[in-house]
Amino acid sequence: MSVTTATYTKPGTIVREGWKALVEQLGIQKATQFVVLLERGKGDSAQEIADYWGDASIDEIHNRVTAWKVKRQFTDHPTGLRAVV
């Protein structure tokens, strides 16, 4: 198990890095829809995220996301592979 050290990052930097990651993974349209949903003010986004991930460590979350991304690359296609969209 690796050790993760917390460091302070300026809010503007986090916002830029987060937006870049969203766009890279979702595309501009879905990333925008995601942000709009969070900004609507309905519910408690931070609580929803905490409820979803529970007590998982950052390493566990990373492993689950990585496994999901790998699984997403395979289908019942005869070759067993498909293009990642």
Beta strands, then each sheet from edge to edge (+ up, - down):
end
